[in-house]
Amino acid sequence: MLVVGSGAGGLSAAVTAAFHGLKVIVAEKEPVFGGTTAWSGGWMWTPRNELARSAGIVEDAELPRTYLRNVLGNNFNEAKVNAFLEAAPRMVAFFAQNTALQFEDGNRICDTYGNVPGAGTGGRSVIAAPFDARRLGDLVRQLRHPLRETTFMGMTIQAGPDLAAFMNVTRSPRAFAHVAHRFARHLIDLARHHRGMQLRNGLALVGRLLRSAADLNVQLRASSPVVRLIEDGRRVCGAVVASAGGEIEIRARRGIVLAAGGFPHDRQRRSGLFPADAEHLTLAVPSATGDGIRLGESVGGRIDTTLASPGAWCPVSLVPFPDGTFGRFPHIIERGKPGIIGVLADGRRFCNEGNGYHDYVAAMLHTVPPGQEVASWLICTRAFQRRYGLGITRPTPLPVEPYIKSGYIKVGRTITELARTCGIDPDGLERTVADYNFHARNGEDPAFGRGATPYNRLQGDARQQPNPCVAPLEHGPFFAVKVVPGSFGTFAGLKTDGTARVLDQTGVPIAGLYAAGTDMASVMGGHYPAGGINLGPAMTFGYIAGRHLAGEPDFDTGTQGL
Ligand SMILES: Cc1cc2nc3c(=O)[nH]c(=O)nc-3n(C[C@H](O)[C@H](O)[C@H](O)COP(=O)(O)OP(=O)(O)OC[C@H]3O[C@@H](n4cnc5c(N)ncnc54)[C@H](O)[C@@H]3O)c2cc1C
């Protein structure tokens, strides 16, 4: 079996198939393994997983299905959703019991739309347990480095207690001790290995999957882009891989799994599917250029363009670095804290800022009038920035001044001055802040209902009462950062069935061809019902594909190998 790409989708398929006896090759285009998965938060939405069950969170199978049916609406694909919900807990159990991929629970994490029937209030997420990269041996040299913008000096920080310690380093001796220990180890790793070795988040997931793949003798080939598929009659039976020595044919008797990371960097396909007018800053790795989709199409596969949204949106700010390059920062955390608002150029708010990242961008795209730049500004006080950070700037004790100097953070002594610096309508912003503050002093947000859902409240700050998500912006100086539409990757992808087989234009599976991860049209139908809805399905459909290719029985006909 040949796997195209070494992110979550590809490595999950590879490890599963190798465990079930297949000889597996993973061909990766880049000199390093891991793809966007290595840059991710690493959370996997996997309802009814065994970590939740062992913590006493036992859900009926109908609940997550009801939730998805309600959120996905017309984009609810029964066969795919059922396959996902059935296999996700088995996938977690399989890896936990048989491989180096061990998990930690996300039992406190709630689904995004708490007011929708079936929404979960915890127990539907897992993350790879932290991983010591030394366990990879020489393979560590081929492990992708983390995304600079989301690390602290190359150190990955995990949402939950780890991140909380970093946020409270000046407030609690315990937090200080934790951070000091982590940082001291990191400095030693940098000196010895020239990289962080205490892997967390998506990097821990990739590290653990690579360890598992190597343990099962999966051949991992870096710098090996797949350029063509080979057919034998109506069956895909191999591929041509470019390498330093020229093109090589790889025969794959069982079949091929496309997991090349979707098309976030394919400008041409993007221009046909993404909203016109909007600048787009994707956070995906540059090598995710739509190769897998093109390979699928070359043998009759079809891309599903009927999804509610073609991309998994995230608000992004452009960060000027001292060396003249620009970074891309994903605004995931600070939007939900009390004392920050998002406004458009007319100074008006346009959404509940504490809702999901996808929804923030969707609201921006929906509200900005045609012909105008699609952008918004996150606005807060200096005190807020010192407490929670703003964009790439970190809370006390780390300095914010370099980012003010570079122009990343705009400053105003008053709201009017800040508005002028940003190019926002000053009267509009004055009115918005006055109105917001009037209600925020009582912890209320009648305009957008911040704090109304468990998701909102989890993102907030429990110490802020009566509403952990709402605080007024009273005393200057005021800070702002500009954010524009960006994405974690694409949702639109190849049409597949419940066993991850790529379908042709008549809906018939193409023999020997599977897709997983973002090469496959998202099972979420272009919606974002919860954090982790990319990696949970990527791991699960990779697992399904690996089992199917290895000839393991479907779940409803047997439970062999689970
Ligand atoms: C900052 C950030 C945070 C995120 N956090 C989360 C999260 O917590 N939870 C979640 O669910 N999602 C998250 N995401 C999204 C998630 O990371 C992606 O959806 C997921 O990693 C995609 O996995 P994949 O296997 O499809 O592709 P990738 O991980 O991108 O892997 C694809 C690989 O294929 C390779 N490739 C491309 N073309 C070829 C070719 N021709 N031949 C061989 N190889 C090829 C690429 O180089 C790449 O290594 C996040 C994304 C970002 C950027």
The ligand as a MOL file (V3000), in Angstrom:
LIG
                    3D

  0  0  0     0  0            999 V3000
M  V30 BEGIN CTAB
M  V30 COUNTS 53 58 0 0 0
M  V30 BEGIN ATOM
M  V30 1 C -2.1130 26.4520 13.6730 0
M  V30 2 C -3.0440 25.3120 13.3620 0
M  V30 3 C -3.7340 24.6980 14.3930 0
M  V30 4 C -4.6230 23.6500 14.1000 0
M  V30 5 N -5.1990 23.0050 15.1460 0
M  V30 6 C -6.0320 21.9710 14.8910 0
M  V30 7 C -6.5830 21.2030 15.9630 0
M  V30 8 O -6.2430 21.3780 17.1470 0
M  V30 9 N -7.4690 20.2210 15.6390 0
M  V30 10 C -7.8410 19.9500 14.3400 0
M  V30 11 O -8.6740 19.0750 14.1240 0
M  V30 12 N -7.2750 20.6260 13.3140 0
M  V30 13 C -6.3690 21.6030 13.5470 0
M  V30 14 N -5.7640 22.2390 12.5020 0
M  V30 15 C -6.0250 21.7490 11.1250 0
M  V30 16 C -5.2750 20.4330 10.8890 0
M  V30 17 O -3.9400 20.5980 11.3050 0
M  V30 18 C -5.3010 19.9840 9.4130 0
M  V30 19 O -6.6200 19.9290 8.9400 0
M  V30 20 C -4.6770 18.5720 9.3090 0
M  V30 21 O -3.3960 18.5670 9.8900 0
M  V30 22 C -4.5920 18.0990 7.8760 0
M  V30 23 O -4.0300 16.8030 7.9140 0
M  V30 24 P -3.7170 16.0360 6.5460 0
M  V30 25 O -3.2340 14.6920 6.9090 0
M  V30 26 O -4.8950 16.1500 5.6580 0
M  V30 27 O -2.5780 16.9070 5.8490 0
M  V30 28 P -1.1490 17.4050 6.3190 0
M  V30 29 O -0.9210 17.2350 7.7710 0
M  V30 30 O -0.9580 18.7770 5.7680 0
M  V30 31 O -0.1600 16.4340 5.5570 0
M  V30 32 C -0.1250 16.4140 4.1510 0
M  V30 33 C 1.2810 16.0890 3.7070 0
M  V30 34 O 1.2480 15.7420 2.3080 0
M  V30 35 C 2.4320 16.2200 1.7010 0
M  V30 36 N 2.2600 16.2750 0.2410 0
M  V30 37 C 1.6650 17.2320 -0.5040 0
M  V30 38 N 1.7160 16.9010 -1.8130 0
M  V30 39 C 2.3590 15.7090 -1.8920 0
M  V30 40 C 2.7370 14.8580 -2.9690 0
M  V30 41 N 2.4710 15.1650 -4.2530 0
M  V30 42 N 3.4270 13.7210 -2.6980 0
M  V30 43 C 3.7170 13.3810 -1.4060 0
M  V30 44 N 3.3890 14.1630 -0.3480 0
M  V30 45 C 2.7020 15.3010 -0.5870 0
M  V30 46 C 2.6290 17.5630 2.3640 0
M  V30 47 O 3.9550 17.9920 2.2120 0
M  V30 48 C 2.2530 17.2600 3.8190 0
M  V30 49 O 3.3830 16.8720 4.5680 0
M  V30 50 C -4.8420 23.2500 12.7590 0
M  V30 51 C -4.1200 23.8540 11.7310 0
M  V30 52 C -3.2150 24.8590 12.0180 0
M  V30 53 C -2.4240 25.4700 10.9020 0
M  V30 END ATOM
M  V30 BEGIN BOND
M  V30 1 1 1 2
M  V30 2 1 2 3
M  V30 3 2 2 52
M  V30 4 2 3 4
M  V30 5 1 4 5
M  V30 6 1 4 50
M  V30 7 2 5 6
M  V30 8 1 6 7
M  V30 9 1 6 13
M  V30 10 2 7 8
M  V30 11 1 7 9
M  V30 12 1 9 10
M  V30 13 2 10 11
M  V30 14 1 10 12
M  V30 15 2 12 13
M  V30 16 1 13 14
M  V30 17 1 14 15
M  V30 18 1 14 50
M  V30 19 1 15 16
M  V30 20 1 16 17
M  V30 21 1 16 18
M  V30 22 1 18 19
M  V30 23 1 18 20
M  V30 24 1 20 21
M  V30 25 1 20 22
M  V30 26 1 22 23
M  V30 27 1 23 24
M  V30 28 2 24 25
M  V30 29 1 24 26
M  V30 30 1 24 27
M  V30 31 1 27 28
M  V30 32 2 28 29
M  V30 33 1 28 30
M  V30 34 1 28 31
M  V30 35 1 31 32
M  V30 36 1 32 33
M  V30 37 1 33 34
M  V30 38 1 33 48
M  V30 39 1 34 35
M  V30 40 1 35 36
M  V30 41 1 35 46
M  V30 42 1 36 37
M  V30 43 1 36 45
M  V30 44 2 37 38
M  V30 45 1 38 39
M  V30 46 1 39 40
M  V30 47 2 39 45
M  V30 48 1 40 41
M  V30 49 2 40 42
M  V30 50 1 42 43
M  V30 51 2 43 44
M  V30 52 1 44 45
M  V30 53 1 46 47
M  V30 54 1 46 48
M  V30 55 1 48 49
M  V30 56 2 50 51
M  V30 57 1 51 52
M  V30 58 1 52 53
M  V30 END BOND
M  V30 END CTAB
M  END
